[in-house]
Amino acid sequence: MKCDLCGKQPPKWRFNPRRPFLEFTLYGTVLVITDHDRPWDVCDGCKPCMQKGQLHLILQRAVRGMVDGRMLTKPELRAQRAKAKNFFRELLKAGLMPPVPLEPDDD
Ligand SMILES: [Zn+2]
């Protein structure tokens, strides 16, 4: 089990969204609508920015986690960041419940 945000540390906290939200992604000419209602399990390091809704810090951690070990060109990196920004903005708009601690062996 890895943190849903940075993908590095084991998650210690669960954030449930207050309500599900829709993500609209355009793949070429195909619009894909994804319904998100899953909880977010994050590590100690990622907990504060999720709790405070600091989009900038959330993005920094998420994008670093996404591109880790992958060779991306600058435009690809920008595209990933834009997609993540759109996603996390919607997540924060939907709102998160206060974090609940995860049991150590909970998966
Ligand atoms: Zn993390």
Backbone and ligand atoms as CSV (ligand in chain L), in Angstrom:
chain,resi,resn,atom,element,x,y,z
A,1,MET,N,N,0.835,-1.207,0.000
A,1,MET,CA,C,0.000,0.000,0.000
A,1,MET,C,C,0.871,1.260,0.000
A,2,LYS,N,N,0.593,2.132,-0.957
A,2,LYS,CA,C,1.342,3.383,-1.047
A,2,LYS,C,C,0.366,4.555,-0.968
A,3,CYS,N,N,0.870,5.676,-0.540
A,3,CYS,CA,C,0.089,6.912,-0.464
A,3,CYS,C,C,-0.533,7.233,-1.836
A,4,ASP,N,N,-1.822,7.602,-1.842
A,4,ASP,CA,C,-2.509,7.893,-3.102
A,4,ASP,C,C,-2.008,9.172,-3.768
A,5,LEU,N,N,-1.344,9.994,-2.988
A,5,LEU,CA,C,-0.911,11.283,-3.532
A,5,LEU,C,C,0.534,11.220,-4.026
A,6,CYS,N,N,1.473,10.971,-3.109
A,6,CYS,CA,C,2.886,10.994,-3.494
A,6,CYS,C,C,3.369,9.632,-3.976
A,7,GLY,N,N,2.638,8.558,-3.593
A,7,GLY,CA,C,3.019,7.218,-4.030
A,7,GLY,C,C,4.309,6.707,-3.408
A,8,LYS,N,N,4.712,7.308,-2.286
A,8,LYS,CA,C,6.002,6.917,-1.713
A,8,LYS,C,C,5.854,6.228,-0.365
A,9,GLN,N,N,5.229,6.929,0.592
A,9,GLN,CA,C,5.101,6.393,1.953
A,9,GLN,C,C,3.834,5.543,2.059
A,10,PRO,N,N,3.810,4.643,3.061
A,10,PRO,CA,C,2.544,3.933,3.316
A,10,PRO,C,C,1.503,4.922,3.849
A,11,PRO,N,N,0.242,4.776,3.417
A,11,PRO,CA,C,-0.793,5.710,3.866
A,11,PRO,C,C,-1.161,5.498,5.327
A,12,LYS,N,N,-1.439,6.603,6.020
A,12,LYS,CA,C,-1.811,6.529,7.438
A,12,LYS,C,C,-3.203,7.118,7.674
A,13,TRP,N,N,-3.697,7.901,6.697
A,13,TRP,CA,C,-4.937,8.641,6.897
A,13,TRP,C,C,-5.871,8.458,5.717
A,14,ARG,N,N,-7.165,8.417,6.016
A,14,ARG,CA,C,-8.157,8.310,4.941
A,14,ARG,C,C,-9.032,9.563,4.899
A,15,PHE,N,N,-9.081,10.168,3.718
A,15,PHE,CA,C,-9.995,11.287,3.475
A,15,PHE,C,C,-11.126,10.787,2.589
A,16,ASN,N,N,-12.344,10.908,3.066
A,16,ASN,CA,C,-13.487,10.589,2.212
A,16,ASN,C,C,-14.026,11.879,1.614
A,17,PRO,N,N,-14.333,11.863,0.319
A,17,PRO,CA,C,-14.928,13.072,-0.278
A,17,PRO,C,C,-16.323,13.301,0.304
A,18,ARG,N,N,-16.689,14.565,0.452
A,18,ARG,CA,C,-18.021,14.892,0.979
A,18,ARG,C,C,-19.113,14.475,-0.003
A,19,ARG,N,N,-18.787,14.565,-1.267
A,19,ARG,CA,C,-19.726,14.106,-2.294
A,19,ARG,C,C,-18.916,13.660,-3.508
A,20,PRO,N,N,-19.474,12.761,-4.315
A,20,PRO,CA,C,-18.762,12.345,-5.518
A,20,PRO,C,C,-18.655,13.509,-6.492
A,21,PHE,N,N,-17.676,13.466,-7.357
A,21,PHE,CA,C,-17.594,14.512,-8.375
A,21,PHE,C,C,-17.227,13.898,-9.713
A,22,LEU,N,N,-17.524,14.629,-10.757
A,22,LEU,CA,C,-17.261,14.137,-12.108
A,22,LEU,C,C,-16.009,14.782,-12.663
A,23,GLU,N,N,-15.222,13.973,-13.344
A,23,GLU,CA,C,-14.046,14.503,-14.026
A,23,GLU,C,C,-14.264,14.377,-15.524
A,24,PHE,N,N,-14.042,15.455,-16.247
A,24,PHE,CA,C,-14.205,15.453,-17.702
A,24,PHE,C,C,-12.830,15.493,-18.343
A,25,THR,N,N,-12.515,14.466,-19.106
A,25,THR,CA,C,-11.217,14.421,-19.772
A,25,THR,C,C,-11.424,14.215,-21.259
A,26,LEU,N,N,-10.736,15.023,-22.053
A,26,LEU,CA,C,-10.843,14.894,-23.501
A,26,LEU,C,C,-9.630,14.127,-24.025
A,27,TYR,N,N,-9.875,12.932,-24.574
A,27,TYR,CA,C,-8.807,12.163,-25.208
A,27,TYR,C,C,-8.994,12.295,-26.707
A,28,GLY,N,N,-8.233,13.148,-27.319
A,28,GLY,CA,C,-8.449,13.420,-28.742
A,28,GLY,C,C,-9.825,14.017,-28.912
A,29,THR,N,N,-10.733,13.277,-29.557
A,29,THR,CA,C,-12.080,13.803,-29.745
A,29,THR,C,C,-13.090,13.085,-28.845
A,30,VAL,N,N,-12.575,12.237,-27.951
A,30,VAL,CA,C,-13.465,11.457,-27.082
A,30,VAL,C,C,-13.505,12.057,-25.677
A,31,LEU,N,N,-14.699,12.407,-25.254
A,31,LEU,CA,C,-14.853,12.947,-23.911
A,31,LEU,C,C,-15.150,11.805,-22.934
A,32,VAL,N,N,-14.285,11.662,-21.947
A,32,VAL,CA,C,-14.480,10.605,-20.960
A,32,VAL,C,C,-14.906,11.242,-19.637
A,33,ILE,N,N,-16.021,10.774,-19.100
A,33,ILE,CA,C,-16.516,11.295,-17.828
A,33,ILE,C,C,-16.323,10.230,-16.758
A,34,THR,N,N,-15.572,10.586,-15.732
A,34,THR,CA,C,-15.295,9.638,-14.663
A,34,THR,C,C,-15.966,10.121,-13.384
A,35,ASP,N,N,-16.635,9.196,-12.717
A,35,ASP,CA,C,-17.306,9.502,-11.464
A,35,ASP,C,C,-16.368,9.117,-10.321
A,36,HIS,N,N,-15.959,10.099,-9.542
A,36,HIS,CA,C,-15.021,9.805,-8.451
A,36,HIS,C,C,-15.735,9.850,-7.110
A,37,ASP,N,N,-15.689,8.757,-6.390
A,37,ASP,CA,C,-16.227,8.818,-5.030
A,37,ASP,C,C,-15.377,7.993,-4.073
A,38,ARG,N,N,-14.192,7.609,-4.538
A,38,ARG,CA,C,-13.370,6.745,-3.703
A,38,ARG,C,C,-12.636,7.575,-2.636
A,39,PRO,N,N,-12.306,6.930,-1.525
A,39,PRO,CA,C,-11.535,7.639,-0.497
A,39,PRO,C,C,-10.088,7.821,-0.916
A,40,TRP,N,N,-9.434,8.785,-0.286
A,40,TRP,CA,C,-8.020,9.051,-0.536
A,40,TRP,C,C,-7.214,8.649,0.683
A,41,ASP,N,N,-6.305,7.694,0.501
A,41,ASP,CA,C,-5.450,7.247,1.601
A,41,ASP,C,C,-4.079,7.880,1.422
A,42,VAL,N,N,-3.708,8.709,2.375
A,42,VAL,CA,C,-2.452,9.451,2.230
A,42,VAL,C,C,-1.531,9.267,3.425
A,43,CYS,N,N,-0.264,9.598,3.218
A,43,CYS,CA,C,0.755,9.448,4.253
A,43,CYS,C,C,0.776,10.681,5.166
A,44,ASP,N,N,1.587,10.610,6.219
A,44,ASP,CA,C,1.723,11.728,7.154
A,44,ASP,C,C,2.158,13.009,6.443
A,45,GLY,N,N,3.058,12.852,5.475
A,45,GLY,CA,C,3.594,14.019,4.776
A,45,GLY,C,C,2.570,14.714,3.910
A,46,CYS,N,N,1.628,13.942,3.369
A,46,CYS,CA,C,0.629,14.514,2.463
A,46,CYS,C,C,-0.629,14.976,3.203
A,47,LYS,N,N,-0.775,14.553,4.456
A,47,LYS,CA,C,-1.996,14.872,5.202
A,47,LYS,C,C,-2.251,16.382,5.345
A,48,PRO,N,N,-1.232,17.178,5.747
A,48,PRO,CA,C,-1.524,18.597,5.994
A,48,PRO,C,C,-2.061,19.346,4.778
A,49,CYS,N,N,-1.479,19.126,3.599
A,49,CYS,CA,C,-1.928,19.905,2.437
A,49,CYS,C,C,-3.313,19.457,1.980
A,50,MET,N,N,-3.656,18.187,2.194
A,50,MET,CA,C,-5.004,17.717,1.883
A,50,MET,C,C,-5.998,18.351,2.848
A,51,GLN,N,N,-5.625,18.385,4.124
A,51,GLN,CA,C,-6.495,18.902,5.169
A,51,GLN,C,C,-6.760,20.389,4.959
A,52,LYS,N,N,-5.714,21.116,4.553
A,52,LYS,CA,C,-5.852,22.563,4.373
A,52,LYS,C,C,-6.301,22.923,2.970
A,53,GLY,N,N,-6.373,21.930,2.090
A,53,GLY,CA,C,-6.803,22.200,0.727
A,53,GLY,C,C,-5.827,23.067,-0.042
A,54,GLN,N,N,-4.523,22.827,0.157
A,54,GLN,CA,C,-3.499,23.618,-0.525
A,54,GLN,C,C,-3.187,22.994,-1.882
A,55,LEU,N,N,-3.920,23.473,-2.877
A,55,LEU,CA,C,-3.831,22.905,-4.218
A,55,LEU,C,C,-2.397,22.863,-4.744
A,56,HIS,N,N,-1.662,23.950,-4.523
A,56,HIS,CA,C,-0.300,24.051,-5.025
A,56,HIS,C,C,0.582,22.908,-4.488
A,57,LEU,N,N,0.498,22.675,-3.179
A,57,LEU,CA,C,1.324,21.631,-2.552
A,57,LEU,C,C,0.844,20.237,-2.940
A,58,ILE,N,N,-0.473,20.083,-3.031
A,58,ILE,CA,C,-1.031,18.793,-3.447
A,58,ILE,C,C,-0.507,18.436,-4.839
A,59,LEU,N,N,-0.534,19.423,-5.728
A,59,LEU,CA,C,-0.065,19.216,-7.100
A,59,LEU,C,C,1.399,18.831,-7.139
A,60,GLN,N,N,2.190,19.555,-6.350
A,60,GLN,CA,C,3.624,19.289,-6.320
A,60,GLN,C,C,3.881,17.814,-5.976
A,61,ARG,N,N,3.199,17.339,-4.928
A,61,ARG,CA,C,3.390,15.966,-4.482
A,61,ARG,C,C,2.836,14.964,-5.487
A,62,ALA,N,N,1.649,15.248,-6.010
A,62,ALA,CA,C,1.001,14.308,-6.916
A,62,ALA,C,C,1.774,14.186,-8.223
A,63,VAL,N,N,2.201,15.321,-8.765
A,63,VAL,CA,C,2.901,15.285,-10.055
A,63,VAL,C,C,4.249,14.593,-9.893
A,64,ARG,N,N,4.919,14.867,-8.796
A,64,ARG,CA,C,6.194,14.197,-8.523
A,64,ARG,C,C,5.970,12.675,-8.457
A,65,GLY,N,N,4.877,12.273,-7.807
A,65,GLY,CA,C,4.564,10.851,-7.706
A,65,GLY,C,C,4.236,10.237,-9.052
A,66,MET,N,N,3.517,10.999,-9.890
A,66,MET,CA,C,3.085,10.487,-11.196
A,66,MET,C,C,4.240,10.298,-12.164
A,67,VAL,N,N,5.167,11.233,-12.154
A,67,VAL,CA,C,6.221,11.191,-13.168
A,67,VAL,C,C,7.479,10.501,-12.656
A,68,ASP,N,N,7.451,10.077,-11.398
A,68,ASP,CA,C,8.616,9.453,-10.797
A,68,ASP,C,C,9.122,8.295,-11.650
A,69,GLY,N,N,10.373,8.350,-12.028
A,69,GLY,CA,C,10.981,7.265,-12.781
A,69,GLY,C,C,10.575,7.196,-14.239
A,70,ARG,N,N,9.754,8.158,-14.707
A,70,ARG,CA,C,9.370,8.154,-16.113
A,70,ARG,C,C,10.056,9.308,-16.826
A,71,MET,N,N,10.441,9.029,-18.064
A,71,MET,CA,C,11.076,10.083,-18.850
A,71,MET,C,C,9.993,10.837,-19.608
A,72,LEU,N,N,9.708,12.050,-19.176
A,72,LEU,CA,C,8.676,12.837,-19.839
A,72,LEU,C,C,9.297,14.081,-20.447
A,73,THR,N,N,8.787,14.455,-21.609
A,73,THR,CA,C,9.220,15.711,-22.201
A,73,THR,C,C,8.520,16.842,-21.462
A,74,LYS,N,N,9.000,18.056,-21.658
A,74,LYS,CA,C,8.385,19.206,-20.983
A,74,LYS,C,C,6.903,19.351,-21.307
A,75,PRO,N,N,6.504,19.249,-22.586
A,75,PRO,CA,C,5.057,19.368,-22.880
A,75,PRO,C,C,4.242,18.257,-22.221
A,76,GLU,N,N,4.791,17.042,-22.151
A,76,GLU,CA,C,4.086,15.934,-21.500
A,76,GLU,C,C,3.909,16.224,-20.013
A,77,LEU,N,N,4.965,16.749,-19.419
A,77,LEU,CA,C,4.930,17.091,-17.999
A,77,LEU,C,C,3.873,18.167,-17.744
A,78,ARG,N,N,3.845,19.172,-18.630
A,78,ARG,CA,C,2.855,20.250,-18.506
A,78,ARG,C,C,1.447,19.699,-18.618
A,79,ALA,N,N,1.249,18.756,-19.551
A,79,ALA,CA,C,-0.074,18.166,-19.764
A,79,ALA,C,C,-0.511,17.386,-18.525
A,80,GLN,N,N,0.423,16.626,-17.957
A,80,GLN,CA,C,0.114,15.853,-16.747
A,80,GLN,C,C,-0.276,16.783,-15.606
A,81,ARG,N,N,0.481,17.884,-15.499
A,81,ARG,CA,C,0.249,18.825,-14.415
A,81,ARG,C,C,-1.122,19.491,-14.580
A,82,ALA,N,N,-1.452,19.857,-15.818
A,82,ALA,CA,C,-2.734,20.502,-16.085
A,82,ALA,C,C,-3.890,19.563,-15.755
A,83,LYS,N,N,-3.720,18.299,-16.110
A,83,LYS,CA,C,-4.747,17.294,-15.856
A,83,LYS,C,C,-4.921,17.108,-14.340
A,84,ALA,N,N,-3.797,17.032,-13.637
A,84,ALA,CA,C,-3.839,16.852,-12.190
A,84,ALA,C,C,-4.472,18.070,-11.513
A,85,LYS,N,N,-4.150,19.252,-12.026
A,85,LYS,CA,C,-4.678,20.483,-11.442
A,85,LYS,C,C,-6.193,20.509,-11.551
A,86,ASN,N,N,-6.680,20.179,-12.727
A,86,ASN,CA,C,-8.115,20.118,-12.985
A,86,ASN,C,C,-8.772,19.125,-12.032
A,87,PHE,N,N,-8.144,17.971,-11.906
A,87,PHE,CA,C,-8.683,16.904,-11.061
A,87,PHE,C,C,-8.747,17.307,-9.589
A,88,PHE,N,N,-7.631,17.806,-9.070
A,88,PHE,CA,C,-7.591,18.114,-7.641
A,88,PHE,C,C,-8.420,19.354,-7.305
A,89,ARG,N,N,-8.574,20.256,-8.279
A,89,ARG,CA,C,-9.428,21.416,-8.038
A,89,ARG,C,C,-10.873,20.935,-7.823
A,90,GLU,N,N,-11.294,19.973,-8.654
A,90,GLU,CA,C,-12.644,19.421,-8.514
A,90,GLU,C,C,-12.778,18.651,-7.196
A,91,LEU,N,N,-11.736,17.928,-6.839
A,91,LEU,CA,C,-11.761,17.168,-5.585
A,91,LEU,C,C,-11.933,18.112,-4.393
A,92,LEU,N,N,-11.172,19.211,-4.396
A,92,LEU,CA,C,-11.257,20.155,-3.278
A,92,LEU,C,C,-12.601,20.873,-3.280
A,93,LYS,N,N,-13.146,21.101,-4.464
A,93,LYS,CA,C,-14.447,21.757,-4.580
A,93,LYS,C,C,-15.533,20.846,-3.980
A,94,ALA,N,N,-15.410,19.538,-4.232
A,94,ALA,CA,C,-16.360,18.587,-3.664
A,94,ALA,C,C,-16.211,18.549,-2.145
A,95,GLY,N,N,-15.005,18.811,-1.676
A,95,GLY,CA,C,-14.757,18.851,-0.242
A,95,GLY,C,C,-14.360,17.493,0.307
A,96,LEU,N,N,-13.581,17.528,1.371
A,96,LEU,CA,C,-13.123,16.286,1.995
A,96,LEU,C,C,-13.603,16.236,3.439
A,97,MET,N,N,-13.923,15.045,3.886
A,97,MET,CA,C,-14.281,14.850,5.288
A,97,MET,C,C,-12.994,14.914,6.117
A,98,PRO,N,N,-13.114,15.187,7.417
A,98,PRO,CA,C,-11.899,15.160,8.255
A,98,PRO,C,C,-11.233,13.796,8.165
A,99,PRO,N,N,-9.887,13.757,8.219
A,99,PRO,CA,C,-9.167,12.488,8.049
A,99,PRO,C,C,-9.423,11.513,9.196
A,100,VAL,N,N,-9.505,10.241,8.861
A,100,VAL,CA,C,-9.602,9.200,9.888
A,100,VAL,C,C,-8.343,8.346,9.802
A,101,PRO,N,N,-7.785,7.972,10.956
A,101,PRO,CA,C,-6.555,7.162,10.933
A,101,PRO,C,C,-6.839,5.770,10.389
A,102,LEU,N,N,-5.920,5.261,9.583
A,102,LEU,CA,C,-6.042,3.903,9.042
A,102,LEU,C,C,-5.398,2.935,10.020
A,103,GLU,N,N,-5.995,1.760,10.140
A,103,GLU,CA,C,-5.367,0.719,10.949
A,103,GLU,C,C,-4.094,0.279,10.235
A,104,PRO,N,N,-3.036,-0.051,10.989
A,104,PRO,CA,C,-1.753,-0.419,10.378
A,104,PRO,C,C,-1.871,-1.556,9.350
A,105,ASP,N,N,-2.749,-2.537,9.607
A,105,ASP,CA,C,-2.833,-3.663,8.672
A,105,ASP,C,C,-4.091,-3.599,7.822
A,106,ASP,N,N,-4.697,-2.426,7.733
A,106,ASP,CA,C,-5.908,-2.238,6.947
A,106,ASP,C,C,-5.539,-2.088,5.474
A,107,ASP,N,N,-6.119,-2.904,4.619
A,107,ASP,CA,C,-5.904,-2.685,3.203
A,107,ASP,C,C,-7.221,-2.898,2.492
L,1,ZN,ZN,ZN,2.120,10.919,0.523
